[in-house]
Amino acid sequence: MYRHRNRDGSDIALPVGKVVCVGRNYLDHIQELRNAVPETPVLFMKPATALAPLEEPIHLPAGQGRCHHEVELAVLIGQTLKQVDTATARGAVAGYGVALDLTLRDVQDGLKAKGLPWERAKAFDGSCPLSRFIAPTQLADPQHTPLALAVNGTIRQQGDTAQMMTGIVDLIAHISQSFTLSPGDVVLTGTPAGVGELQGGDDLLLSLGDWTIATRVADKLS
Ligand code: ZN
């Protein structure tokens, strides 16, 4: 069962809420999927039931085609944010973590082709493995921090949060114009290039700055 925790394993006294995500926020990832550059951030959500502890084996859905990894900087929200400015957004960050935005790419491609919503591809149970959190002060410059994912010892994704087209606090403020963010909600900030398929038994190493987190994909599909 997922709950918000500090890096040392202690509980964070915030409820587990929704996850608001941005698609197409790193130009190199937009280009690899041949998507158009959006004029405004592309937003979607995952429910609280999508969250799973990143440190535990990751369960991929069976029989639904390719499941892609997208490594992302995750932001834990500590205050209610409704139609706020960037200064208020900055003050509401309770922590930073690393998430995988798991994506059933074949399902998503099929939905996109039909002009249908993406939830079946993005919001399924366990679709958001999420790390523990570090305090905002523990990241020297959240908007200029390397972010990477290695699979079985090979670097797949290697970016820097400086590559975001809409930066962290601008994104939070923008989201809050449409969706009130509540304490314990999480914002995912998009993925750099290099997304690819995960397989049962893969060993993963995620990194944010000098913080590295090892995990693996469960052998058996669920
Ligand atoms: Zn994503």
Residues whose N, C-alpha, C, O or C-beta is under 5 A from the ligand:
A	BS01	ZN	V22 E70 D101 G190 T191
